[in-house]
Amino acid sequence: MQNFVYHNPVKVLFGRGQISNLGGEIPAQAKVLLTYGGGSIKANGVYAQVRAALAGRAVVEFGGIQPNPRYETLMQAVEIVRKEGVEFLLAVGGGSVLDGTKFISAATHFDGDPWDILARQAPIARAVPLGAVLTLPATGSEMNFFAVVTRGETQEKLAFGNPLVYPRFSVLDPETTLTLPARQIANGVVDAFVHVLEQYLTYPAEAPLQDRLAEAILLTLIEEGPKTLADPADYTARANLMWCATMALNGVIAAGVPQDWATHMIGHEITALHGLDHAQTLAVVLPGTMIARQDTKREKILQFAARVWGIREGTPETRIVAAVEKTREFFESLGVPTRLSDYGVSADTIPVIVGRMEKRGMTAFGERGDVTPAKVREILALCV
Amino acid sequence: MQNFVYHNPVKVLFGRGQISNLGGEIPAQAKVLLTYGGGSIKANGVYAQVRAALAGRAVVEFGGIQPNPRYETLMQAVEIVRKEGVEFLLAVGGGSVLDGTKFISAATHFDGDPWDILARQAPIARAVPLGAVLTLPATGSEMNFFAVVTRGETQEKLAFGNPLVYPRFSVLDPETTLTLPARQIANGVVDAFVHVLEQYLTYPAEAPLQDRLAEAILLTLIEEGPKTLADPADYTARANLMWCATMALNGVIAAGVPQDWATHMIGHEITALHGLDHAQTLAVVLPGTMIARQDTKREKILQFAARVWGIREGTPETRIVAAVEKTREFFESLGVPTRLSDYGVSADTIPVIVGRMEKRGMTAFGERGDVTPAKVREILALCV
């Protein structure tokens, strides 16, 4: 096992009715900025529950945070926080609203051009405290300190992470997810599944507990994902999906093991250029990754094949292909296509993506630092 | 899944050499009380590493905290903390030192008789901040807010829990465990194993992820426990055991599911009366619990039999018996006997234990509140 530091102070309030308890988690005198997205929280009753829990407090609102939250939009919120003297941010929505609010938190007191937080990983010294009400299980943002932000102007989608932007608390009420469109639920299952694989499908690190914890999440997603699509009123299935998505990226399964994240990095380029949903890009890139990098990921792919898909017969090569096919079938069964061509994207994008990554110095990433421009090209050629 | 609140702010520093980093986790000007047990940390080099990490600081020491830490001893430390103006407690040792230090933390500023913290679960308003260097993987105390303390005078072994006594940090360096006697390692495996079962072997709560996470720990303990006994120099096995023991009782597998703890409560009485090691009492009581309570634990025992021991053939009754036998054999294989008579304790103790529990009002506990005095009698009769 590798040495590690694990420290996750997020307080999770999970279950029916927990929104009513959020008032107790925010300092009584703090002026609050309530951030949200396109307004679905007003249609499904979540907004009313949140406002009721905040009754009697000074609250400002900022709606309209997009999927793949835009830097330009978030900077408008930063202006409001500064001007209004906001002392606490409450993000109500999915991963994009949470990520965007983390960026608002970090940018408000930043001395310099806030874009540097993303483009240059510039250190931040202070952040506005934030909390969250999660309405879409997928990104894990509710229990980690990472955020991904997109700049419209330059079509760049970049990430940052800092313990200062850990939510102080996150409310996870599965009832808020009952009205989600099937596409968003399916995306959430794929997103959580690939988050686990970015931390699991690397190389053996003599960490058998972490391996089994990761497999526990994968097996549960395979079991519960289809249930939650089959019956949107199934609270239990939504609850299990929600907790799987959180556990997939809260640091527990990452402690002491190598991590990859190349599939995400390549996927971000596809979203930035072609507008695919984040999870759709993962469903497309993962199978190519598994095939193109099977030499260095061999032992873990075979373990994944055996323990997650029950594939134990045949040569290593055929087991690897079978595991990729099972994974692809799983994503497709959820309604998430797994090839670029399914989204109208051709092989013409490959040199563009490789060129953009090279320009930003992304020329050696993944768990062994061996995902070079040539390897990205090879992966993407398998994704068409 | 049941509603839950999960909040575990302990910072874990895991791996070789992490003791050298503990200075950065303690406020520079704070006067520190270093607490420890019988002095093994002086023989194995841990004490020297800790003192080096604390170089230049004001440090007072308090050694001699016993296994099953004594109230009377801990109150001597409380006097020192008050008199010396100690502002930070650093516990260096196993679960007993950590538990004892949590009690010192809670008792120092307690207004009234500190025994009430244990005997009446009296609320505490303030605690002295504490950190830990764990040297014995077993109790999970390094990443939770529970403590168990024994009063010599009355032979009572009682517990309390409060978020104020969460360690601010815990250093887990598996190298500190390489010199442990086999008996303590074996006890640690049994302790962690039964901690998991107290949170798993209850009734189905539609929480498949939590079930699989619990099984992940059990399977890893079964795999790594014997390795760590077979080769005390095996750092990797010790590291895996250490992380299993922490994950077994840090709240992760408890989130959203029922909990039992009857085996622990009965076991505490056996330790208080007869001086058995804590883990020895668990190894004795657990098999009796599984048999005597199989009617209400049936589904989970059968799941345990199938997924942990691979027992899938036969009637439910024979599978339950087989699972109990496999568990008993596992404990025995580690060198931990599983019957009261193995420790020279006869059936005469049964009415004494039942009488003591009745006197303290412990007449309906366990996950369904159905462990009555009659049921305790039945369980213990199976443990002789």
Interface residues (C-beta under 8 A of the other chain):
Chain A: M1 Q2 N3 F4 V5 Y6 H7 N8 P9 V10 K11 V12 L13 F14 G15 R16 G17 Q18 E206 A207 P208 L209 R212 L213 E215 A216 I217 L219 T220 E223 E224 T236 A239 N240 W243 C244 M247 V252 A255 G256
Chain B: M1 Q2 N3 F4 V5 Y6 H7 N8 P9 V10 K11 V12 L13 F14 G15 R16 G17 Q18 E206 A207 P208 L209 R212 L213 E215 A216 I217 L219 T220 E223 E224 T236 A239 N240 W243 C244 M247 V252 A255 G256
